[in-house]
Amino acid sequence: MSNDFKIRRIEAKDKEAFLAMSRDFYASDAVLHNIPEEYHESCFAELMRSEDYARAYILTLDGDTAGYALLSLSYSREAGGLCLWIEELYVLPQYQGRGAAHVFFKWLEENIPAARYRLETEPDNHKAKKLYKSLGYYPLDYEQFIKGN
C-alpha cells in the first residue's frame, strides 16, 4: 500500500462515510464536547446545497476513504481577504501517522489561495499543536467568545 493520498470534493455518495467519521471526530479528544446528531446531518445537507459557507473534501488512499476535511469561508478585513477556517481535519485511525495531514495542508495552500488560513485546537491536543507549528501556523493572541451553540 502506498502513501499517495488524494483529495477530492465531497459527493452525495460520501454521506454515510462522512457522517460516521464526523461522529467519530466529535466523540474524540480533539474537541471539547460532542454535538447533537442533527448537526451532523444538517452539515452534510449544507455541503450538498452549496459551497457558499462550507466545503468538504474527502481524503483517499488507494481508492479507499481515509478521512475528511471541513472548511468554512469568511472575509477577514484584518487579514485583507479570504479567511479559510480549517474547521475539521479527521484521518481514520488506520491511516494516521502516514502523512495525510501534510498532504492535505500542502494541497490546500496550492489549490485554495487565502489571505489567512485559520484553525483551532483543543488546549490539550499537543499532537495537533506540534503538527500545526511544523507547518508554519502560530497562535493568534485573541480569546474567543461565543453566544449560542
C-alpha positions in Angstrom: 0.0 0.0 0.0 1.3 3.4 -1.0 1.1 6.7 1.0 -0.2 8.6 -2.1 -3.2 10.3 -0.6 -5.6 12.0 -2.9 -8.1 14.8 -2.2 -11.4 15.3 -3.8 -14.6 17.3 -3.2 -17.3 15.5 -1.1 -20.1 14.0 -3.1 -23.6 12.7 -2.2 -22.2 9.1 -2.3 -20.0 10.0 0.7 -22.8 10.7 3.1 -22.6 7.6 5.3 -18.8 7.6 5.4 -18.7 11.4 6.2 -21.4 11.0 8.9 -19.5 8.1 10.5 -16.2 10.0 10.5 -17.8 13.2 11.7 -19.4 11.3 14.7 -16.0 9.8 15.5 -14.3 13.2 15.3 -16.8 14.7 17.7 -16.6 11.7 20.1 -12.8 12.1 20.3 -10.4 14.1 22.5 -9.8 16.5 19.6 -12.9 18.5 20.6 -14.2 19.9 23.9 -17.6 18.2 23.6 -19.9 16.2 21.3 -22.6 17.7 19.2 -26.3 16.7 18.6 -26.9 14.2 15.8 -28.9 16.6 13.8 -25.8 18.9 13.5 -24.0 16.1 11.5 -27.0 15.7 9.2 -27.5 19.5 8.7 -23.8 20.0 7.9 -24.0 17.3 5.2 -27.2 18.9 3.8 -25.5 22.3 3.7 -22.4 20.8 1.9 -24.7 19.4 -0.7 -26.7 22.6 -1.0 -23.9 25.0 -1.8 -20.2 25.9 -1.2 -21.0 29.5 -0.1 -20.2 28.9 3.6 -18.7 25.4 3.9 -16.7 23.0 1.8 -15.7 19.5 2.5 -13.1 17.2 1.0 -12.5 13.5 1.2 -9.0 12.1 1.6 -8.5 8.8 -0.1 -5.6 6.3 -0.3 -5.6 3.6 -3.0 -9.2 4.4 -3.7 -10.4 3.9 0.0 -11.8 6.7 2.1 -9.1 7.8 4.6 -10.6 10.9 6.1 -12.2 14.3 5.5 -11.6 18.0 5.9 -14.3 20.6 6.6 -13.6 24.2 5.7 -15.5 27.4 6.4 -15.1 30.6 4.4 -15.3 34.2 5.6 -13.9 37.5 4.7 -11.3 39.0 7.1 -10.8 42.7 7.0 -7.9 42.2 9.4 -6.2 39.7 7.0 -7.2 41.6 3.9 -9.2 39.0 2.2 -10.5 35.4 2.3 -10.1 33.7 5.6 -10.3 30.0 5.3 -11.1 28.2 8.5 -10.0 24.6 8.7 -12.9 23.5 10.9 -12.1 19.8 11.0 -9.4 17.5 9.7 -10.1 13.9 10.5 -8.0 10.9 9.4 -9.2 7.4 10.2 -7.0 5.7 12.8 -5.6 3.1 10.4 -4.3 5.9 8.2 -2.9 8.2 10.9 0.8 8.8 11.0 1.2 8.2 7.3 1.4 11.9 6.2 -2.2 12.5 5.3 -2.4 15.9 7.2 0.8 17.1 5.5 -0.6 16.2 2.1 -3.8 17.9 2.8 -2.3 21.2 4.0 0.1 21.3 1.0 -2.9 20.6 -1.3 -4.9 23.3 0.5 -2.4 26.1 0.0 -1.8 25.1 -3.6 -5.5 24.8 -4.6 -7.4 27.3 -2.4 -5.5 30.5 -2.0 -6.4 32.6 1.0 -5.2 35.7 2.8 -5.3 33.7 6.0 -5.7 30.1 6.9 -7.1 29.7 10.4 -7.7 26.8 12.7 -8.2 26.0 16.3 -7.4 23.1 18.6 -8.5 21.9 22.0 -5.9 23.2 24.5 -4.6 19.8 25.5 -4.2 18.5 21.9 -0.4 18.6 21.9 -0.1 16.4 18.9 -2.2 18.7 16.7 -0.3 21.8 18.0 3.0 20.2 17.1 1.8 19.4 13.6 0.4 22.9 13.0 3.5 24.6 14.2 5.6 22.4 12.0 3.5 23.6 9.0 4.1 27.3 9.9 0.9 28.0 11.9 1.3 30.0 15.0 -1.1 31.0 17.9 -3.2 34.1 17.4 -3.4 36.1 20.6 -7.1 36.5 20.7 -9.6 35.0 23.1 -12.8 33.7 21.5 -16.2 34.4 22.8 -19.4 32.8 21.7 -23.1 33.1 22.3 -25.5 30.3 21.4 -24.5 26.8 20.4 
